Amino acid sequence: MTELVLLRHGESLWNAEERYQGQQGTGLSPLGHQQAKQAALLLQDRPFDQIVASDLQRVAETLQPYLDTCDHPTVRIDKRWREIDVGAWGGRTFAEVYDEEPEVVDAFARGEDIARGGGETFAQLRERVWDAIRDIAISGADRVLVVTHGGPIRVATASTLRLSPGGEVTLDPPANCSLTTVRVDDLLAVTTLASYNVPTWTGDQ
């Protein structure tokens, strides 16, 4: 079995401003940098065979404090771990989008798998993330740190639990710098959720 420890990035500037990000977005807010440092302290004594990360700025800034604390494997950047693409919604506030497209926001909240802003559906996200997990599983690694986003963590969890399509919307969105741990065999025939959305941020400095 391969254990994947999935770390969501710290709070970004657009998180703080309640803007949709998708594959756009900013680096971390001051709070996000604090969250990343605390996550690094929690993870620094855990051995990882591999580190895999999304290529987006907020992930790179979240990972850096951990890389600064210890010896580590080379980081492999994998765009399949990017956040879901929300197309034209990227950069717009939640309130702005709701004012202009309330029926789409409401349909998504009801569980309809809509390509928000002309971007991706959760089904498309789930396919690419599961493909990325398969590649990690067949590598033979024992434990892998994956630094990514809330959407990929939700669909990875849904796939691990064998939830039906759309089942990811029943899961609480992962908090900034939370940890989710899944275990998979090399054929993805056996999958286990060890923990979900475990906070690393306590507010202590």
N, C-alpha and C positions, 0 to 999 in steps of 0.2 A: 504493500500500500504506500502511496505517496500522500504526504500531508501538505496541503496548501494553506498557508496563513495569509488571508486576504486583508490588507490594510487599506481603508479608505483614506484619501488625502485629508489634510487639515482644512479648516475653514478658509475659503478663498475670499477675495474682495467682492466678487459677484455673489457668493453665498451670503455674505453680510448685507448686501444690498438687495437681496431677494430677487435676483435675476436668474433667468434660465441660462445655463452654460452649454451643455452638450459638449461638442468638440471644440468650442471656442473658450473664451474665458481668460481669467487673469491668474496671477500668482496668489500666494497666500496673504491673508490679512495678518495684522500683528497677533491676533489671537490664534490664527492658524499656525504661525511659526512657533508659538508656545506649545500648542498641541503636538506638533511634529517633534519637538525636543523631548516632551514627556513620553511620547510613543517610542522614541529611540532608546530612552533609558530603560523602558520596560522590555524592549526586544534585544538589548545589547548582549545578554548572556545566552541567547538562544542560537544554536548553530543552524545555519541554512546551507544546503548544498547549492542552491541557485537563488538568484534574485531576479525577478521579472517585473517590469514596470511599463505602464502606459507612457507615451511620449509627450504628454501634455505638461505644461509648466507647473501647474499646481501639484502634480505628482512628483516631479523632479525636486521641487522645493521641500516636499514632505519627506522624501527619502534621504535627502542630503545629511540631516543631523545623525541619522543612523549610520550612514557611511563614514561619518567623521568619528564615530565612537569606537570602531573595532575593525579588525581585519575581516574581509568579506570576499565572496566570489565576485567575479565580474558581473555587472548589471546587464541583463539582456532586455533591450527595448522591444516591445511587441505592441504594435498599433491595435491589435485585436482587443487589447484591454482598455482601449479608449472608452469614454463615456458614450452613451447613446447619442446619436446625432439628432438634435432638435431643430435643424434647419434654420428657417427664418426667425424662430423664437429666440435664438441665441442672442444674449445681450439685452433682451427686453425684460422688464420687471413682470412679476407674476400678475400684478394689478393691471398693467398695460395690456397684457395678452388676454386677460379675462374680460376687460372692457371691450375688446375688439372681437374676440372669438369665444364668447361664453359657452356656446353649444359644444364646441370642440373640447374645451376644458372639462365641462360637465360629463361629456361622453367618456373621456379618458378616466375621470374619477370613478365612473361606474364600472370600469374594467374593460372598456372597448380598446383594442390594441390599435391605436391610431398612430400614423406617422406624423407626429407633431411638427408643425412648421415645414412639412415636406421632407422630413429627415427619415429616421429609421423607425420601424416597429420594434416592440420587445421581442417578437419572434425572430426577427433578423439579428438583433443583439444576442439573443440566446444561442443562435446557431454559431456565430463567430466566437463567442466566449467559450462554448463547449468544445469547439475545435482547438482553441488555445489550451484548454485544460487537457485535452487528449494528447497534445504534443508534450506537455510537461509529464503526464503520466507514463508515456512510453520511454521517457528519457532515463527512467530508473532512479530518479532522485528520491531521497527519503523525505526531505522537508524543504519546501520552497516558499520564500516570501514573495507575495505578489502585491505590488502597490498600485492601486487602481481607483475606481470610482464607485459611487453608490449603485448605479444601474447594473454594471457587470457583476457586482457582488450579489445583488438580488437574483439575477438570472442564473448565476452559478449555483446559488443556494436552491433555487427552484428546480434546477436540473438534478442536483444531488438528491433532493427529496422525491424526485420523479413526479413533481406536480404537473398537472395538465397544462397545456398552453394557456397563458394568462394568469397562472397561479402565482407568479411573482408579485402581482399587485396586492396579494393578501399579506405579504411580508412587510413589516415596518421598514421604512428607508433606513439604511445604516447611518449612524451618526458619524460626524467628522472624526477621523483617526480611531474609529472603532475597529475591532478585529473579529473576523469570521474565519472559522477553521473547518475545512472539509477534507475528507480522506477518500481516495479513489484507487482502484487497482489499474493495471496497465491496459485493460480492455474496457474500462469504465462500466464493467458489469456489476461491480460492488462499489457502492458509494455511500458515504456516511457523513452526516453533519455533526461535527463535534461541538461547535459553539457558533452562536450568531450574534452579531452586533454587540460585542463585549466592549465597554468603554475603556479607553486608556487615559482620557483626560479627566482629571479630578479638580482642576482649578488651582492645585498647589504648584508653587514655583520650584 
